[in-house]
Structure formats: structure tokens, C-alpha cells
């Protein structure tokens, strides 16, 4: 029997990959299957949203049993799948497609339908092309925005047009041909380096920094060849800003159009990709509050609702070196790392502490047993617990070992990531991080960020 208070959580973190149209030209990039694999299993981080014992979390790879046991001891009690969606293409079920498409097309869908039989609410990380069909199969009723609306409001074209409308100081243009890219790009390069942004770029991969006409011409030639083969061109050109602070506002827009500001999160980025995040302190919040920023955020929320979208929204913003606020860098009409960190901080409020969501990029020779990792963290006196609410709270296990399988040899190196919340006084952070890196060193795992 369905219970109105139970919620199904599932989603894919590289949503943009499944929103992007195949007939559009692309920026040059180097495929990185191992990094894609890591992204594919970050859905395990959604355990932070489970607040009730009968909430259901479905992930493409079952949670590591020792990680799940540790989380249960912390008070994160929920129901989760202990098998993966089994696809007709044996061996590929965890490596292709979004989690919705995998479950929708799997041989063991009855198993997942049974898991969802006690829930009546659906809280996705993002809306995907197969979300609506899957919900019907799982018999979970949920009124969600159409996938076309979701694609529209997540496009950097949409956010750029809103940014220009709001009167941002950011110099930005949308271009619809390789010729326009070259012409407008040259004009913008005369005053600063520029970014070329794919409208559906994912996790920093859809941005390219251009600092010379020679490089711009090479990109022009690359795009022109694709156009000659029938591809459609659409990119955003943006002058590079002198960044002082990256931050985001997390909104929740309900079906009636009411807009609620959930939290403000301050980010650390590695290049154009996320590397860490923490909840804004009072000083920064007060700085924003003395400007028109929050009024602008409400206006942006209303425009997103007018376009037909409702649900979670992350607005990426920035403060430049002159303390000017740029309200829109991009819009993500989905959940985000900022919302995950907020959920962690909600849990940590029970201990009157806050965390800093971070990750370590790893190069591994062998599988790193998560039970052993937890043991070493505990022996190093840095493992977060209810009895000692300080140190490292591990948030991911599958992302560490996803690229290591039974056929991996010692001569092969595998990429992994360890996501965690760092809970400590400012002066103790570096000491705990140093101990954490030493732990990975004991496992012959190299930390590369």
C-alpha cells in the first residue's frame, strides 16, 4: 500500500548528456570513459535526501554494503536496491544510458516496481527523457514538467537571454553559425579572452577558453566542417570575467509558481568543474542582501516558471574582482551539489556543525575495499561519527572503484573519486586533509587534485 509520506529518489548527475540534441555541432573534446563512469555512479550521493525510513533510493549500482552500514549507524535509514538494472546487453547495464532508461528497459523491472510500490512521491535529481514513461511503469504518480521545457530552461541560450535582459555587466552573445562565432569571437577577443560554451555542456566539459585568434580560427574550422555535414550550430560566447567568488542560489519553484530560496552555497572550482562547496556564511549572505541580487533571483525564478518549469533550480552566480555581482552564470533546472551540501548541513545541524563538500581525484592500481578504508579512517581518528562529530564523512563508495574490475591488472591505472564532507574548525581542516591523503597513500592510491 502506498504511503503519501514516502518518496522515491533517483537520477543521473550528467543530465545534460541526455538533454543534448545529437544534430548539433560540438566543441573538440577528448573522450574520457573512466571519468564518465565515475559521473554515472554519483547518484549514490542522493542518500542525503532520504529523511524517512521508508524513503526509497534507486541507484544504477547498489550501494556498497559497508558504506550503507556506516550511513545507517549515522541515522540515514532508507530502502535501496541491492541489484543493478539487468540490461539485454550483458555487461553494459551500468555504463550506458541514464538510470531511467536502464530501469525502463531492464529485464528485472518487476524488482524495481516492487521497491517503488510503497511510495507515492517522486523526487528526481533531474527530469530525463524517460522519466515520465518510467513513472507510469513503476505506478508512481507525479506531475512533472515536459522534457522539452526542461531542455529549454537548462540551455545556456535561455540563461544568456535572461542575463542580457536583466542588464548584467557580462559581455555575452549567442551565435548560430561558425561564421558568426569567428566574427563575434574576434571582436570580443580584442578586449579579453573568451569562453565558448556548449548550450548543454556538462560538468565543465562544454566550455572552451579561447585566448588567441589562431585558436579561435581552429575552432571555426572544426565547427564549419560539422556544418558541412549537416550539423546545426549554436554556442554562447562570453568574455572571461575576473572571478573573486563563485556561488549559487538554490530555489524551489512549486506548481503554483511560489518561489522559495532554499540556500546560498559558495563553490570552489577546478578550472570550469566543481571541486568543493560550503554553505554561505552570514557575512557573505549580508553582502548579497544589501544589493538587488535576491530581487533578481526572484525575477529569474518567475521567468523560469513562465517558461513552464517547476521544481528545484540552481542559479550559478559570481562576484568579480571589483565586487560586482553577476547574477546569472548559468541556470541548472535540477538538483545540484549545492543542494546536496545543504542536505548534509541539515543533518549536521543535529551536532551544531557544518560541512564542506569536497572530493579527491584518485589514481588506483587495485580495488580499494571500502570496509578497509573506513577502518583506516577510524584508526587515523578522522572518521566522522555520532560520538565524535568531526572529521571525514564519506559520501561515496562506488565512485572510488567503478573503473576497477576483475580483469584489471597491476599495470593498469584506474580513475576514481572519493566524495566526502569535511567537518572541522578552519584551523584543523588542513591537518585532517593531510591525514586523509596519507590514508589513501597507504592503499597505494595517488591523489591528483
ChimeraX attribute file (.defattr): number of C-alpha atoms within 10 A of each C-alpha:
attribute: neighborCount
match mode: 1-to-1
recipient: residues
	/A:1	7
	/A:2	12
	/A:3	13
	/A:4	10
	/A:5	12
	/A:6	20
	/A:7	24
	/A:8	23
	/A:9	22
	/A:10	23
	/A:11	28
	/A:12	25
	/A:13	24
	/A:14	19
	/A:15	24
	/A:16	21
	/A:17	16
	/A:18	17
	/A:19	20
	/A:20	16
	/A:21	12
	/A:22	11
	/A:23	12
	/A:24	17
	/A:25	23
	/A:26	21
	/A:27	17
	/A:28	13
	/A:29	10
	/A:30	6
	/A:31	8
	/A:32	8
	/A:33	12
	/A:34	15
	/A:35	16
	/A:36	14
	/A:37	19
	/A:38	21
	/A:39	18
	/A:40	27
	/A:41	27
	/A:42	23
	/A:43	26
	/A:44	25
	/A:45	20
	/A:46	22
	/A:47	28
	/A:48	19
	/A:49	21
	/A:50	20
	/A:51	16
	/A:52	15
	/A:53	12
	/A:54	18
	/A:55	25
	/A:56	26
	/A:57	25
	/A:58	28
	/A:59	29
	/A:60	27
	/A:61	21
	/A:62	18
	/A:63	24
	/A:64	17
	/A:65	13
	/A:66	16
	/A:67	19
	/A:68	18
	/A:69	15
	/A:70	17
	/A:71	19
	/A:72	12
	/A:73	12
	/A:74	15
	/A:75	14
	/A:76	18
	/A:77	19
	/A:78	18
	/A:79	17
	/A:80	21
	/A:81	17
	/A:82	14
	/A:83	15
	/A:84	19
	/A:85	27
	/A:86	19
	/A:87	18
	/A:88	11
	/A:89	9
	/A:90	8
	/A:91	9
	/A:92	12
	/A:93	20
	/A:94	21
	/A:95	17
	/A:96	14
	/A:97	15
	/A:98	23
	/A:99	27
	/A:100	25
	/A:101	17
	/A:102	23
	/A:103	28
	/A:104	21
	/A:105	15
	/A:106	18
	/A:107	13
	/A:108	15
	/A:109	18
	/A:110	13
	/A:111	14
	/A:112	20
	/A:113	17
	/A:114	12
	/A:115	19
	/A:116	27
	/A:117	17
	/A:118	20
	/A:119	23
	/A:120	19
	/A:121	20
	/A:122	19
	/A:123	18
	/A:124	20
	/A:125	19
	/A:126	23
	/A:127	26
	/A:128	24
	/A:129	19
	/A:130	17
	/A:131	22
	/A:132	19
	/A:133	13
	/A:134	20
	/A:135	18
	/A:136	11
	/A:137	14
	/A:138	19
	/A:139	15
	/A:140	21
	/A:141	13
	/A:142	14
	/A:143	11
	/A:144	17
	/A:145	15
	/A:146	15
	/A:147	16
	/A:148	13
	/A:149	16
	/A:150	24
	/A:151	24
	/A:152	20
	/A:153	21
	/A:154	22
	/A:155	21
	/A:156	23
	/A:157	23
	/A:158	18
	/A:159	22
	/A:160	25
	/A:161	13
	/A:162	19
	/A:163	21
	/A:164	15
	/A:165	9
	/A:166	14
	/A:167	10
	/A:168	17
	/A:169	13
	/A:170	18
	/A:171	15
	/A:172	21
	/A:173	21
	/A:174	21
	/A:175	20
	/A:176	13
	/A:177	18
	/A:178	23
	/A:179	14
	/A:180	17
	/A:181	24
	/A:182	18
	/A:183	15
	/A:184	15
	/A:185	26
	/A:186	17
	/A:187	10
	/A:188	19
	/A:189	19
	/A:190	12
	/A:191	10
	/A:192	15
	/A:193	18
	/A:194	24
	/A:195	23
	/A:196	25
	/A:197	23
	/A:198	25
	/A:199	26
	/A:200	23
	/A:201	20
	/A:202	16
	/A:203	16
	/A:204	15
	/A:205	16
	/A:206	20
	/A:207	23
	/A:208	18
	/A:209	16
	/A:210	20
	/A:211	15
	/A:212	15
	/A:213	15
	/A:214	10
	/A:215	12
	/A:216	21
	/A:217	17
	/A:218	13
	/A:219	20
	/A:220	20
	/A:221	15
	/A:222	16
	/A:223	23
	/A:224	19
	/A:225	13
	/A:226	17
	/A:227	17
	/A:228	9
	/A:229	9
	/A:230	12
	/A:231	16
	/A:232	19
	/A:233	20
	/A:234	20
	/A:235	27
	/A:236	19
	/A:237	24
	/A:238	23
	/A:239	20
	/A:240	20
	/A:241	18
	/A:242	11
	/A:243	14
	/A:244	14
	/A:245	16
	/A:246	18
	/A:247	22
	/A:248	28
	/A:249	22
	/A:250	25
	/A:251	24
	/A:252	21
	/A:253	20
	/A:254	14
	/A:255	15
	/A:256	8
	/A:257	17
	/A:258	13
	/A:259	22
	/A:260	14
	/A:261	15
	/A:262	15
	/A:263	18
	/A:264	24
	/A:265	23
	/A:266	21
	/A:267	24
	/A:268	17
	/A:269	13
	/A:270	10
	/A:271	9
	/A:272	14
	/A:273	13
	/A:274	15
	/A:275	18
	/A:276	21
	/A:277	25
	/A:278	23
	/A:279	22
	/A:280	17
	/A:281	11
	/A:282	9
	/A:283	9
	/A:284	11
	/A:285	14
	/A:286	11
	/A:287	11
	/A:288	15
	/A:289	12
	/A:290	9
	/A:291	12
	/A:292	11
	/A:293	16
	/A:294	15
	/A:295	11
	/A:296	14
	/A:297	20
	/A:298	16
	/A:299	15
	/A:300	21
	/A:301	25
	/A:302	18
	/A:303	14
	/A:304	25
	/A:305	20
	/A:306	11
	/A:307	14
	/A:308	17
	/A:309	27
	/A:310	26
	/A:311	21
	/A:312	23
	/A:313	28
	/A:314	25
	/A:315	22
	/A:316	22
	/A:317	21
	/A:318	22
	/A:319	18
	/A:320	14
	/A:321	12
	/A:322	9
	/A:323	12
	/A:324	14
	/A:325	20
	/A:326	20
	/A:327	26
	/A:328	22
	/A:329	19
	/A:330	21
	/A:331	24
	/A:332	21
	/A:333	28
	/A:334	23
	/A:335	23
	/A:336	19
	/A:337	23
	/A:338	25
	/A:339	25
	/A:340	18
	/A:341	24
	/A:342	26
	/A:343	18
	/A:344	21
	/A:345	23
	/A:346	17
	/A:347	20
	/A:348	17
	/A:349	12
	/A:350	11
	/A:351	14
	/A:352	10
	/A:353	15
	/A:354	23
	/A:355	26
	/A:356	23
	/A:357	28
	/A:358	20
	/A:359	20
	/A:360	21
	/A:361	18
	/A:362	22
	/A:363	18
	/A:364	23
	/A:365	19
	/A:366	20
	/A:367	17
	/A:368	17
	/A:369	14
	/A:370	19
	/A:371	15
	/A:372	12
	/A:373	20
	/A:374	20
	/A:375	12
	/A:376	19
	/A:377	21
	/A:378	15
	/A:379	11
	/A:380	14
	/A:381	15
	/A:382	24
	/A:383	23
	/A:384	19
	/A:385	16
	/A:386	12
	/A:387	8
	/A:388	11
	/A:389	18
	/A:390	24
	/A:391	25
	/A:392	26
	/A:393	25
	/A:394	23
	/A:395	23
	/A:396	23
	/A:397	28
	/A:398	23
	/A:399	25
	/A:400	25
	/A:401	22
	/A:402	23
	/A:403	20
	/A:404	20
	/A:405	11
	/A:406	7
	/A:407	7
	/A:408	14
	/A:409	11
	/A:410	10
	/A:411	8
	/A:412	12
	/A:413	16
	/A:414	22
	/A:415	23
	/A:416	26
	/A:417	22
	/A:418	19
	/A:419	23
	/A:420	21
	/A:421	24
	/A:422	24
	/A:423	24
	/A:424	20
	/A:425	13
	/A:426	8
	/A:427	8
	/A:428	12
	/A:429	14
	/A:430	12
	/A:431	12
	/A:432	21
	/A:433	16
	/A:434	10
	/A:435	15
	/A:436	19
	/A:437	14
	/A:438	18
	/A:439	18
	/A:440	19
	/A:441	12
	/A:442	11
	/A:443	17
	/A:444	15
	/A:445	23
	/A:446	18
	/A:447	17
	/A:448	9
	/A:449	9
